[in-house]
Amino acid sequence: MVQTFLFWLLVSYAAISFALALAYLRYRRLSHAEIVAWGALALFVPIFGPFFVIAARPGPRRRSRRLLHRAG
């Protein structure tokens, strides 16, 4: 019973952290190949992959939509 609970806790943590890493990559200016490469790192490096992706801060930051509306 405890092993099953811990297994599902680990799986849910890995899925949530992967989703957070992908959400973070969405706000970076990257090519499709770079997004796939960073996403693969986040997926295939167990548990620490999403932390590596977010800590590396790949690519420049996208401009905020709010700033684009003020400029135009």
C-alpha positions as CSV (number, residue, x, y, z in Angstrom):
1,M,0.0,0.0,0.0
2,V,2.7,2.5,1.0
3,Q,4.9,1.5,-2.1
4,T,1.9,2.2,-4.4
5,F,1.2,5.5,-2.8
6,L,4.9,6.6,-3.1
7,F,5.1,5.4,-6.7
8,W,2.1,7.5,-7.7
9,L,3.4,10.4,-5.7
10,L,6.6,10.2,-7.7
11,V,4.9,9.9,-11.0
12,S,2.6,12.8,-10.3
13,Y,5.5,15.0,-9.2
14,A,7.5,14.1,-12.4
15,A,4.4,14.9,-14.6
16,I,3.8,18.2,-12.8
17,S,7.4,19.3,-12.9
18,F,7.6,18.4,-16.7
19,A,4.5,20.5,-17.3
20,L,6.0,23.4,-15.5
21,A,9.2,23.1,-17.5
22,L,7.2,23.2,-20.8
23,A,5.2,26.2,-19.5
24,Y,8.5,27.9,-18.8
25,L,9.8,27.1,-22.3
26,R,6.7,28.6,-23.8
27,Y,7.8,32.1,-22.7
28,R,11.3,31.8,-24.2
29,R,12.1,32.7,-27.8
30,L,13.3,29.4,-29.1
31,S,13.2,27.5,-32.4
32,H,11.1,24.4,-32.6
33,A,14.2,22.2,-32.6
34,E,15.4,23.9,-29.4
35,I,12.0,23.4,-27.7
36,V,12.1,19.7,-28.6
37,A,15.7,19.4,-27.3
38,W,15.0,21.1,-24.0
39,G,11.7,19.3,-23.6
40,A,13.5,16.0,-24.2
41,L,16.0,16.9,-21.5
42,A,13.2,17.7,-19.1
43,L,11.4,14.4,-19.9
44,F,14.3,12.0,-20.0
45,V,16.5,13.1,-17.1
46,P,14.5,11.7,-14.2
47,I,13.3,14.2,-11.6
48,F,16.0,16.8,-12.1
49,G,15.5,17.5,-15.8
50,P,12.9,20.2,-15.4
51,F,15.1,22.0,-12.8
52,F,18.0,21.9,-15.3
53,V,15.8,23.4,-18.1
54,I,14.5,26.2,-15.9
55,A,17.9,27.0,-14.3
56,A,19.6,27.1,-17.8
57,R,17.2,29.9,-19.0
58,P,17.5,28.9,-22.7
59,G,17.1,31.6,-25.3
60,P,16.1,35.3,-24.7
61,R,12.9,36.2,-23.0
62,R,9.9,36.9,-25.2
63,R,8.6,40.5,-25.0
64,S,5.5,40.9,-22.9
65,R,2.2,41.3,-24.8
66,R,1.5,44.2,-22.5
67,L,4.6,46.0,-23.7
68,L,3.7,45.4,-27.3
69,H,0.3,47.0,-26.8
70,R,1.8,50.1,-25.3
71,A,4.4,50.5,-28.0
72,G,1.9,50.2,-30.9
